[in-house]
Amino acid sequence: MELQKVCFVKSVIFILILLVFLPGFQGKRVEIGSYSGVIESIDKDFKFIVVSGTKFLISSDTKIMDEKGSILKGSDLKLKAFVAIEGVPNPDGVYAKKIVIQKKP
């Protein structure tokens, strides 16, 4: 009987420890921001663009499209084009999730 009590108490303590520390292991919540402006510069390999002084990193996961939703390529990005960007801030710049090339601001 005494052994059952000890096992029960240890189980309760273990569960309480999990409840206290588990939320800390779930990671940070990622906030996606919206940006817009004119493309000021483009990397020759299309790895990043600069819009309104902010560096936007482009990866294979970045969706580049026009206002109608048609998928475009990195080579479709042009200087002085107006773009709307959804991205995640990072110390190296902003990771672009989606870039929409717009006709007019």
C-alpha positions in Angstrom: 0.0 0.0 0.0 2.8 2.4 0.9 4.5 1.7 -2.5 1.3 2.7 -4.3 1.2 6.0 -2.5 4.8 6.7 -3.4 4.2 5.9 -7.1 1.1 8.0 -7.1 2.9 11.0 -5.6 5.8 10.7 -8.0 3.3 10.5 -10.9 1.5 13.7 -9.8 4.8 15.5 -9.4 5.9 14.4 -12.9 2.7 15.6 -14.4 3.0 19.0 -12.6 6.5 19.4 -13.9 5.4 18.7 -17.5 2.5 21.2 -17.2 4.9 23.9 -15.9 7.8 23.4 -18.4 6.1 22.0 -21.5 4.7 25.4 -22.8 8.3 26.7 -22.9 9.4 24.0 -25.3 6.7 24.8 -27.9 8.8 27.6 -29.4 8.1 31.2 -30.4 5.1 32.4 -32.2 5.9 33.7 -35.6 4.3 37.0 -36.6 3.8 37.6 -40.3 4.0 41.3 -41.2 2.7 43.1 -44.3 5.0 45.5 -46.2 4.7 47.5 -49.4 6.7 49.8 -51.5 8.9 50.2 -54.6 11.7 47.8 -55.4 15.0 49.7 -54.9 17.4 47.0 -55.7 17.5 43.3 -56.7 20.2 40.7 -56.1 21.6 39.3 -59.3 20.7 35.8 -58.2 17.3 36.9 -56.9 18.1 35.9 -53.4 16.9 39.2 -52.0 15.3 42.5 -52.9 15.4 45.9 -51.1 12.0 47.7 -50.7 11.8 51.0 -48.8 15.2 50.4 -47.3 14.3 46.9 -46.0 16.0 43.7 -47.2 13.6 40.9 -48.1 15.1 37.5 -48.4 13.7 35.3 -51.2 13.8 31.5 -50.9 12.3 28.6 -52.9 9.3 28.8 -50.6 8.6 32.4 -51.5 5.5 32.8 -53.7 5.8 35.5 -56.3 2.6 36.5 -58.1 0.7 39.2 -59.8 -2.5 40.9 -58.6 -4.6 38.2 -60.3 -2.9 35.4 -58.4 -0.8 34.1 -61.4 2.4 32.6 -60.2 5.6 34.4 -61.5 9.3 33.8 -61.3 12.1 35.8 -59.6 13.1 37.2 -62.9 9.7 38.9 -63.1 10.8 41.2 -60.3 11.8 44.6 -61.8 13.3 47.7 -60.4 10.8 50.4 -59.5 7.9 47.9 -59.5 5.4 48.4 -56.6 5.1 45.3 -54.5 3.1 44.1 -51.5 5.0 41.6 -49.3 4.1 39.2 -46.5 7.1 38.2 -44.4 8.6 37.2 -41.2 11.1 39.6 -39.5 14.6 38.2 -38.9 18.0 39.7 -37.9 19.2 39.3 -41.5 16.2 41.0 -43.0 12.6 39.8 -43.6 11.9 36.3 -45.0 9.4 36.9 -47.8 6.6 34.4 -47.8 4.6 36.1 -50.6 5.4 38.9 -53.0 2.6 40.4 -55.0 3.7 42.6 -58.0 1.1 45.4 -58.3 0.3 47.7 -61.2 -0.2 50.9 -59.1 0.4 51.8 -55.4 
